[in-house]
Structures are given as C-alpha cells and as structure tokens.
C-alpha cells in the first residue's frame, strides 16, 4: 500500500469571517477550509443576507439530495449565470418539470449509444494516442494532452465518428476560452455584493459562448443528412416517431444539450486522468500493481470487454476521484422552508454538499489524505454510504457517470500498457477550484516506453 500523501492547500486554523471567506473564495474555493471542518458534520452561518448550510454528514446529504430533493433541486443564480450563455436552459441548469422532460430525453440519447460502443471509441482513441502521438523519451504536458484525448473521444461519441483531431482542438480552445471568462466568481450575483466586488467584465462570456455555438451549429448542419453514423447528435436528429427521443427538437435545444454533455464529461475526465498520472508517478508500488494487471490482459489494446478484468485500474480512477473530485462543491438553493437538525432553513438559503470535504472527512475514511487505491478493491470495506460523491447523488446526479468512468479507465489502461509517465522527483502540483477542480499546472512528465509492452506489440 502507498504511503504517499498528495498535495492539498494549506488548511487555515479557523473558518474565516464572511468577508474574508469571500475574498479567499474568489481565488480558490479549496483554500477557505480549516482543519476542523474535516471533522464537523453540520455548519450553519450567514453571509451578508443569505444563510449557508454545509451538509457534511451522510444523513444530511440524504435529507437534501434524496429524501427532499425537490426542495433542493434549484441551481443557484451564480451557476445559472455562469452557464446560461453557453447552454441555455438545458438540463444542467433548469429545474422542475422542464428538467424532468429534458433529462428523460438526454438519458435516452445517451443510452441509445450503448456503453460497448462508447468503450470502443475510447479504446480506439487511446490506442491511437499511444501508437502515433506519444514517443519514448518525450516530455509531455499531461493536462492539455489528456484534455485533447478526452475531447476527441467525446466529440466522436456526440458529433461525428470521423472528426479530425484538429477540428476537436478548435472546439477545445473555444470551450476553454469560455470557461476561463465564466469561472471568475461573480459573488455579487449570489450574495448581493456591490458590483465592484466581483471584478467581472461583462460581455466577454457571451462572445465566447457564441464562438462555441457557431462550431456546434456547423456540425449540426453538416450531419443533418447523415443517417448512417450512430452518434448522440444523430439520435436527436433522426429519432423514430415511437422512440424514447421524440423527433424534431429544435436545433438550439439540440445544440445546448450537446454542449452540456461535452462540458459534463470533458474537463472532469481529463483532469481525473492528469491527476491519476501524477499520483501513479509518485507511487512505484501502485504503478507496479497496475502494470501487472495490464500485462495479464495480453494483446495490445484494452477494450470494453476487458473492464471486468481491470479492478485495480478502476480503483486508481475511483481513488483519484475521491482525492480530487471534479465538482468539489454542489451548491443548491432551498425552494421552501425546511428544518435540518432542529435548525430552521428559510427558503432561499444555500445548501452546500462538498465532496471535497466529505471525501477527506476523518470520521468516514482511514488515512483520508493518503492515496490508497486498495480502498476501492472488492476485498476492502465499502465506503460509508453517501460519503463518496464524485458524480453527485439523487435525481440530479451526473448523467454521464458511467460514460466518464469508462473513458477514464480505458484511457488509463491503454496508455499505461505502453508507457511509464515519469514526473521529476519531488515535483508537486496543487489543486485549485473555481467552477471545477483542476491541477494548477500543465504537469510536464517524461514518457518511457515499457519493455514488456514494446516486445508484445
């Protein structure tokens, strides 16, 4: 087992006051939490004119996201303002009956692809990267390379099986530009702060959103007559009249849904893979166990059919998601008055479920800050229910959970079959979070071809 404690932000001695908390949060949402929060179960305080409840116990999570999910379904004004220019009223920010209808359509469109088809695209792209883009001795910027790989996989699943890497890179850049502008936390939207406090420039996000819209609209027009290629887009465009996806949803609705699905899987999966390579590079025993599992597979490519034979690869991804959850904070707004632990929760209060805190809570995890993939193996005790939420939980849980996990495992397996990813001794990278959690640097690593893999191919 590994003794490695991966980097995390220095923890404060005590929870800062509301104004100081907001100032720190504008830069990094991970840096505001003192050591004591990783043992507390319930925190309730006011920021300006809003109550904030931090649900740091599985039973409170159950209350809010399962038993009373309808009351805590509403996304905050901040989340809507950040994402609405890009994805309109898609399932990711809407609620109520509109959310019910749209979620059913999106679930059906994804399900029509089939996990085996998705796995085939992921395995093929990862093998393509290993064979044609990577070279022995090369120094690789791991984070942008994983972003490009995952974007290629998702684009081929969502839009077009034959999309060139260059076209995908253009989409990636446009989305990244939008997220860079949107991720500036507009705190006055949430807490009624004066406009000068946020420092956010107006109009930039809208311009960058239009750039993404133009790219996706062009693909929709191009593929409108293609009845042969099975993609999520073709499922929307050519749905049978009696199928689960009703024919004829408006082009804007299709575009917004596709961009939402891309967002849900792209940065989260790429960041997870980048973190996984860093963690493995610091833990020789973990890398050895991983390679032993992969060598037992035989062949040159790990496929969907091999997933059941990759328990340790899967455990590495799950442990990476525990330490560095892509969405570290899930913020909801109470639609009606409620009571939690005998405390009144007025309508309009914010409720925060924080995977970043739950995943490192000292009451729910042994050695919570250590990297220990073994904790997710079949012979290990299961995690405390509702203490592990990398994809959320309840009706609003991530609809691409199975897709993202499968892509990550197959990319990890196929690249690790052929290469060691080597970081400099003592190299550290910090997690930072605004909208999503990501590494602070591009993670430069050297590639070293594996002798076993080279001789087997």
Secondary structure as a PSIPRED ss2 file (coil, helix, strand):
# PSIPRED VFORMAT (PSIPRED V4.0)

   1 X C   1.000  0.000  0.000
   2 X C   1.000  0.000  0.000
   3 X C   1.000  0.000  0.000
   4 X C   1.000  0.000  0.000
   5 X E   0.000  0.000  1.000
   6 X C   1.000  0.000  0.000
   7 X C   1.000  0.000  0.000
   8 X C   1.000  0.000  0.000
   9 X C   1.000  0.000  0.000
  10 X C   1.000  0.000  0.000
  11 X C   1.000  0.000  0.000
  12 X E   0.000  0.000  1.000
  13 X C   1.000  0.000  0.000
  14 X C   1.000  0.000  0.000
  15 X C   1.000  0.000  0.000
  16 X C   1.000  0.000  0.000
  17 X C   1.000  0.000  0.000
  18 X H   0.000  1.000  0.000
  19 X H   0.000  1.000  0.000
  20 X H   0.000  1.000  0.000
  21 X H   0.000  1.000  0.000
  22 X H   0.000  1.000  0.000
  23 X H   0.000  1.000  0.000
  24 X H   0.000  1.000  0.000
  25 X H   0.000  1.000  0.000
  26 X H   0.000  1.000  0.000
  27 X H   0.000  1.000  0.000
  28 X C   1.000  0.000  0.000
  29 X H   0.000  1.000  0.000
  30 X H   0.000  1.000  0.000
  31 X H   0.000  1.000  0.000
  32 X H   0.000  1.000  0.000
  33 X C   1.000  0.000  0.000
  34 X E   0.000  0.000  1.000
  35 X H   0.000  1.000  0.000
  36 X H   0.000  1.000  0.000
  37 X H   0.000  1.000  0.000
  38 X H   0.000  1.000  0.000
  39 X C   1.000  0.000  0.000
  40 X C   1.000  0.000  0.000
  41 X C   1.000  0.000  0.000
  42 X E   0.000  0.000  1.000
  43 X E   0.000  0.000  1.000
  44 X E   0.000  0.000  1.000
  45 X E   0.000  0.000  1.000
  46 X E   0.000  0.000  1.000
  47 X E   0.000  0.000  1.000
  48 X C   1.000  0.000  0.000
  49 X C   1.000  0.000  0.000
  50 X E   0.000  0.000  1.000
  51 X E   0.000  0.000  1.000
  52 X E   0.000  0.000  1.000
  53 X E   0.000  0.000  1.000
  54 X E   0.000  0.000  1.000
  55 X E   0.000  0.000  1.000
  56 X C   1.000  0.000  0.000
  57 X C   1.000  0.000  0.000
  58 X H   0.000  1.000  0.000
  59 X H   0.000  1.000  0.000
  60 X H   0.000  1.000  0.000
  61 X H   0.000  1.000  0.000
  62 X H   0.000  1.000  0.000
  63 X H   0.000  1.000  0.000
  64 X H   0.000  1.000  0.000
  65 X H   0.000  1.000  0.000
  66 X H   0.000  1.000  0.000
  67 X H   0.000  1.000  0.000
  68 X C   1.000  0.000  0.000
  69 X C   1.000  0.000  0.000
  70 X C   1.000  0.000  0.000
  71 X C   1.000  0.000  0.000
  72 X C   1.000  0.000  0.000
  73 X C   1.000  0.000  0.000
  74 X C   1.000  0.000  0.000
  75 X E   0.000  0.000  1.000
  76 X C   1.000  0.000  0.000
  77 X H   0.000  1.000  0.000
  78 X H   0.000  1.000  0.000
  79 X H   0.000  1.000  0.000
  80 X H   0.000  1.000  0.000
  81 X H   0.000  1.000  0.000
  82 X H   0.000  1.000  0.000
  83 X H   0.000  1.000  0.000
  84 X H   0.000  1.000  0.000
  85 X H   0.000  1.000  0.000
  86 X H   0.000  1.000  0.000
  87 X H   0.000  1.000  0.000
  88 X C   1.000  0.000  0.000
  89 X C   1.000  0.000  0.000
  90 X C   1.000  0.000  0.000
  91 X C   1.000  0.000  0.000
  92 X C   1.000  0.000  0.000
  93 X C   1.000  0.000  0.000
  94 X C   1.000  0.000  0.000
  95 X C   1.000  0.000  0.000
  96 X H   0.000  1.000  0.000
  97 X H   0.000  1.000  0.000
  98 X H   0.000  1.000  0.000
  99 X H   0.000  1.000  0.000
 100 X H   0.000  1.000  0.000
 101 X H   0.000  1.000  0.000
 102 X H   0.000  1.000  0.000
 103 X H   0.000  1.000  0.000
 104 X H   0.000  1.000  0.000
 105 X H   0.000  1.000  0.000
 106 X H   0.000  1.000  0.000
 107 X H   0.000  1.000  0.000
 108 X H   0.000  1.000  0.000
 109 X H   0.000  1.000  0.000
 110 X H   0.000  1.000  0.000
 111 X H   0.000  1.000  0.000
 112 X H   0.000  1.000  0.000
 113 X H   0.000  1.000  0.000
 114 X C   1.000  0.000  0.000
 115 X H   0.000  1.000  0.000
 116 X H   0.000  1.000  0.000
 117 X H   0.000  1.000  0.000
 118 X H   0.000  1.000  0.000
 119 X H   0.000  1.000  0.000
 120 X H   0.000  1.000  0.000
 121 X H   0.000  1.000  0.000
 122 X H   0.000  1.000  0.000
 123 X H   0.000  1.000  0.000
 124 X H   0.000  1.000  0.000
 125 X H   0.000  1.000  0.000
 126 X H   0.000  1.000  0.000
 127 X H   0.000  1.000  0.000
 128 X H   0.000  1.000  0.000
 129 X H   0.000  1.000  0.000
 130 X H   0.000  1.000  0.000
 131 X H   0.000  1.000  0.000
 132 X H   0.000  1.000  0.000
 133 X H   0.000  1.000  0.000
 134 X C   1.000  0.000  0.000
 135 X C   1.000  0.000  0.000
 136 X C   1.000  0.000  0.000
 137 X C   1.000  0.000  0.000
 138 X C   1.000  0.000  0.000
 139 X E   0.000  0.000  1.000
 140 X E   0.000  0.000  1.000
 141 X E   0.000  0.000  1.000
 142 X H   0.000  1.000  0.000
 143 X H   0.000  1.000  0.000
 144 X H   0.000  1.000  0.000
 145 X H   0.000  1.000  0.000
 146 X H   0.000  1.000  0.000
 147 X H   0.000  1.000  0.000
 148 X H   0.000  1.000  0.000
 149 X H   0.000  1.000  0.000
 150 X H   0.000  1.000  0.000
 151 X H   0.000  1.000  0.000
 152 X H   0.000  1.000  0.000
 153 X H   0.000  1.000  0.000
 154 X H   0.000  1.000  0.000
 155 X H   0.000  1.000  0.000
 156 X H   0.000  1.000  0.000
 157 X H   0.000  1.000  0.000
 158 X H   0.000  1.000  0.000
 159 X C   1.000  0.000  0.000
 160 X C   1.000  0.000  0.000
 161 X C   1.000  0.000  0.000
 162 X C   1.000  0.000  0.000
 163 X C   1.000  0.000  0.000
 164 X C   1.000  0.000  0.000
 165 X H   0.000  1.000  0.000
 166 X H   0.000  1.000  0.000
 167 X H   0.000  1.000  0.000
 168 X H   0.000  1.000  0.000
 169 X H   0.000  1.000  0.000
 170 X H   0.000  1.000  0.000
 171 X H   0.000  1.000  0.000
 172 X H   0.000  1.000  0.000
 173 X H   0.000  1.000  0.000
 174 X H   0.000  1.000  0.000
 175 X H   0.000  1.000  0.000
 176 X H   0.000  1.000  0.000
 177 X H   0.000  1.000  0.000
 178 X H   0.000  1.000  0.000
 179 X H   0.000  1.000  0.000
 180 X H   0.000  1.000  0.000
 181 X H   0.000  1.000  0.000
 182 X H   0.000  1.000  0.000
 183 X C   1.000  0.000  0.000
 184 X C   1.000  0.000  0.000
 185 X C   1.000  0.000  0.000
 186 X C   1.000  0.000  0.000
 187 X H   0.000  1.000  0.000
 188 X H   0.000  1.000  0.000
 189 X H   0.000  1.000  0.000
 190 X H   0.000  1.000  0.000
 191 X H   0.000  1.000  0.000
 192 X C   1.000  0.000  0.000
 193 X C   1.000  0.000  0.000
 194 X C   1.000  0.000  0.000
 195 X H   0.000  1.000  0.000
 196 X H   0.000  1.000  0.000
 197 X H   0.000  1.000  0.000
 198 X H   0.000  1.000  0.000
 199 X C   1.000  0.000  0.000
 200 X C   1.000  0.000  0.000
 201 X C   1.000  0.000  0.000
 202 X C   1.000  0.000  0.000
 203 X C   1.000  0.000  0.000
 204 X H   0.000  1.000  0.000
 205 X H   0.000  1.000  0.000
 206 X H   0.000  1.000  0.000
 207 X H   0.000  1.000  0.000
 208 X H   0.000  1.000  0.000
 209 X H   0.000  1.000  0.000
 210 X H   0.000  1.000  0.000
 211 X H   0.000  1.000  0.000
 212 X H   0.000  1.000  0.000
 213 X H   0.000  1.000  0.000
 214 X H   0.000  1.000  0.000
 215 X H   0.000  1.000  0.000
 216 X H   0.000  1.000  0.000
 217 X H   0.000  1.000  0.000
 218 X H   0.000  1.000  0.000
 219 X H   0.000  1.000  0.000
 220 X H   0.000  1.000  0.000
 221 X H   0.000  1.000  0.000
 222 X H   0.000  1.000  0.000
 223 X H   0.000  1.000  0.000
 224 X C   1.000  0.000  0.000
 225 X C   1.000  0.000  0.000
 226 X C   1.000  0.000  0.000
 227 X C   1.000  0.000  0.000
 228 X C   1.000  0.000  0.000
 229 X C   1.000  0.000  0.000
 230 X C   1.000  0.000  0.000
 231 X C   1.000  0.000  0.000
 232 X H   0.000  1.000  0.000
 233 X H   0.000  1.000  0.000
 234 X H   0.000  1.000  0.000
 235 X H   0.000  1.000  0.000
 236 X H   0.000  1.000  0.000
 237 X H   0.000  1.000  0.000
 238 X C   1.000  0.000  0.000
 239 X C   1.000  0.000  0.000
 240 X C   1.000  0.000  0.000
 241 X C   1.000  0.000  0.000
 242 X C   1.000  0.000  0.000
 243 X C   1.000  0.000  0.000
 244 X C   1.000  0.000  0.000
 245 X C   1.000  0.000  0.000
 246 X C   1.000  0.000  0.000
 247 X C   1.000  0.000  0.000
 248 X C   1.000  0.000  0.000
 249 X C   1.000  0.000  0.000
 250 X C   1.000  0.000  0.000
 251 X H   0.000  1.000  0.000
 252 X H   0.000  1.000  0.000
 253 X H   0.000  1.000  0.000
 254 X H   0.000  1.000  0.000
 255 X H   0.000  1.000  0.000
 256 X H   0.000  1.000  0.000
 257 X H   0.000  1.000  0.000
 258 X H   0.000  1.000  0.000
 259 X H   0.000  1.000  0.000
 260 X H   0.000  1.000  0.000
 261 X H   0.000  1.000  0.000
 262 X H   0.000  1.000  0.000
 263 X H   0.000  1.000  0.000
 264 X H   0.000  1.000  0.000
 265 X H   0.000  1.000  0.000
 266 X H   0.000  1.000  0.000
 267 X H   0.000  1.000  0.000
 268 X H   0.000  1.000  0.000
 269 X H   0.000  1.000  0.000
 270 X H   0.000  1.000  0.000
 271 X H   0.000  1.000  0.000
 272 X H   0.000  1.000  0.000
 273 X H   0.000  1.000  0.000
 274 X H   0.000  1.000  0.000
 275 X H   0.000  1.000  0.000
 276 X H   0.000  1.000  0.000
 277 X H   0.000  1.000  0.000
 278 X H   0.000  1.000  0.000
 279 X H   0.000  1.000  0.000
 280 X H   0.000  1.000  0.000
 281 X H   0.000  1.000  0.000
 282 X C   1.000  0.000  0.000
 283 X C   1.000  0.000  0.000
 284 X H   0.000  1.000  0.000
 285 X H   0.000  1.000  0.000
 286 X H   0.000  1.000  0.000
 287 X H   0.000  1.000  0.000
 288 X H   0.000  1.000  0.000
 289 X H   0.000  1.000  0.000
 290 X H   0.000  1.000  0.000
 291 X H   0.000  1.000  0.000
 292 X H   0.000  1.000  0.000
 293 X H   0.000  1.000  0.000
 294 X H   0.000  1.000  0.000
 295 X H   0.000  1.000  0.000
 296 X H   0.000  1.000  0.000
 297 X H   0.000  1.000  0.000
 298 X C   1.000  0.000  0.000
 299 X C   1.000  0.000  0.000
 300 X C   1.000  0.000  0.000
 301 X C   1.000  0.000  0.000
 302 X C   1.000  0.000  0.000
 303 X C   1.000  0.000  0.000
 304 X H   0.000  1.000  0.000
 305 X H   0.000  1.000  0.000
 306 X H   0.000  1.000  0.000
 307 X H   0.000  1.000  0.000
 308 X H   0.000  1.000  0.000
 309 X H   0.000  1.000  0.000
 310 X C   1.000  0.000  0.000
 311 X H   0.000  1.000  0.000
 312 X H   0.000  1.000  0.000
 313 X H   0.000  1.000  0.000
 314 X H   0.000  1.000  0.000
 315 X H   0.000  1.000  0.000
 316 X H   0.000  1.000  0.000
 317 X H   0.000  1.000  0.000
 318 X H   0.000  1.000  0.000
 319 X H   0.000  1.000  0.000
 320 X H   0.000  1.000  0.000
 321 X H   0.000  1.000  0.000
 322 X H   0.000  1.000  0.000
 323 X H   0.000  1.000  0.000
 324 X C   1.000  0.000  0.000
 325 X C   1.000  0.000  0.000
 326 X C   1.000  0.000  0.000
 327 X C   1.000  0.000  0.000
 328 X C   1.000  0.000  0.000
 329 X C   1.000  0.000  0.000
 330 X E   0.000  0.000  1.000
 331 X E   0.000  0.000  1.000
 332 X E   0.000  0.000  1.000
 333 X E   0.000  0.000  1.000
 334 X C   1.000  0.000  0.000
 335 X C   1.000  0.000  0.000
 336 X C   1.000  0.000  0.000
 337 X C   1.000  0.000  0.000
 338 X E   0.000  0.000  1.000
 339 X E   0.000  0.000  1.000
 340 X E   0.000  0.000  1.000
 341 X C   1.000  0.000  0.000
 342 X C   1.000  0.000  0.000
 343 X E   0.000  0.000  1.000
 344 X E   0.000  0.000  1.000
 345 X E   0.000  0.000  1.000
 346 X C   1.000  0.000  0.000
 347 X C   1.000  0.000  0.000
 348 X C   1.000  0.000  0.000
 349 X C   1.000  0.000  0.000
 350 X E   0.000  0.000  1.000
 351 X E   0.000  0.000  1.000
 352 X E   0.000  0.000  1.000
 353 X E   0.000  0.000  1.000
 354 X C   1.000  0.000  0.000
 355 X H   0.000  1.000  0.000
 356 X H   0.000  1.000  0.000
 357 X H   0.000  1.000  0.000
 358 X H   0.000  1.000  0.000
 359 X C   1.000  0.000  0.000
 360 X C   1.000  0.000  0.000
 361 X C   1.000  0.000  0.000
 362 X C   1.000  0.000  0.000
 363 X C   1.000  0.000  0.000
 364 X C   1.000  0.000  0.000
 365 X C   1.000  0.000  0.000
 366 X C   1.000  0.000  0.000
 367 X C   1.000  0.000  0.000
 368 X C   1.000  0.000  0.000
 369 X C   1.000  0.000  0.000
 370 X E   0.000  0.000  1.000
 371 X C   1.000  0.000  0.000
 372 X C   1.000  0.000  0.000
 373 X H   0.000  1.000  0.000
 374 X H   0.000  1.000  0.000
 375 X H   0.000  1.000  0.000
 376 X H   0.000  1.000  0.000
 377 X C   1.000  0.000  0.000
 378 X C   1.000  0.000  0.000
 379 X C   1.000  0.000  0.000
 380 X C   1.000  0.000  0.000
 381 X C   1.000  0.000  0.000
 382 X C   1.000  0.000  0.000
 383 X C   1.000  0.000  0.000
 384 X C   1.000  0.000  0.000
 385 X C   1.000  0.000  0.000
 386 X C   1.000  0.000  0.000
 387 X C   1.000  0.000  0.000
 388 X C   1.000  0.000  0.000
 389 X C   1.000  0.000  0.000
 390 X C   1.000  0.000  0.000
 391 X C   1.000  0.000  0.000
 392 X C   1.000  0.000  0.000
 393 X C   1.000  0.000  0.000
 394 X C   1.000  0.000  0.000
 395 X C   1.000  0.000  0.000
 396 X C   1.000  0.000  0.000
 397 X C   1.000  0.000  0.000
 398 X C   1.000  0.000  0.000
 399 X C   1.000  0.000  0.000
 400 X C   1.000  0.000  0.000
 401 X H   0.000  1.000  0.000
 402 X H   0.000  1.000  0.000
 403 X H   0.000  1.000  0.000
 404 X H   0.000  1.000  0.000
 405 X H   0.000  1.000  0.000
 406 X H   0.000  1.000  0.000
 407 X H   0.000  1.000  0.000
 408 X H   0.000  1.000  0.000
 409 X H   0.000  1.000  0.000
 410 X H   0.000  1.000  0.000
 411 X H   0.000  1.000  0.000
 412 X H   0.000  1.000  0.000
 413 X H   0.000  1.000  0.000
 414 X H   0.000  1.000  0.000
 415 X H   0.000  1.000  0.000
 416 X H   0.000  1.000  0.000
 417 X C   1.000  0.000  0.000
 418 X C   1.000  0.000  0.000
 419 X E   0.000  0.000  1.000
 420 X E   0.000  0.000  1.000
 421 X E   0.000  0.000  1.000
 422 X E   0.000  0.000  1.000
 423 X C   1.000  0.000  0.000
 424 X C   1.000  0.000  0.000
 425 X C   1.000  0.000  0.000
 426 X C   1.000  0.000  0.000
 427 X C   1.000  0.000  0.000
 428 X C   1.000  0.000  0.000
 429 X C   1.000  0.000  0.000
 430 X C   1.000  0.000  0.000
 431 X E   0.000  0.000  1.000
 432 X E   0.000  0.000  1.000
 433 X E   0.000  0.000  1.000
 434 X C   1.000  0.000  0.000
 435 X C   1.000  0.000  0.000
 436 X C   1.000  0.000  0.000
 437 X E   0.000  0.000  1.000
 438 X E   0.000  0.000  1.000
 439 X E   0.000  0.000  1.000
 440 X C   1.000  0.000  0.000
 441 X C   1.000  0.000  0.000
 442 X C   1.000  0.000  0.000
 443 X C   1.000  0.000  0.000
 444 X E   0.000  0.000  1.000
 445 X E   0.000  0.000  1.000
 446 X E   0.000  0.000  1.000
 447 X E   0.000  0.000  1.000
 448 X E   0.000  0.000  1.000
 449 X E   0.000  0.000  1.000
 450 X C   1.000  0.000  0.000
 451 X H   0.000  1.000  0.000
 452 X H   0.000  1.000  0.000
 453 X H   0.000  1.000  0.000
 454 X H   0.000  1.000  0.000
 455 X H   0.000  1.000  0.000
 456 X H   0.000  1.000  0.000
 457 X C   1.000  0.000  0.000
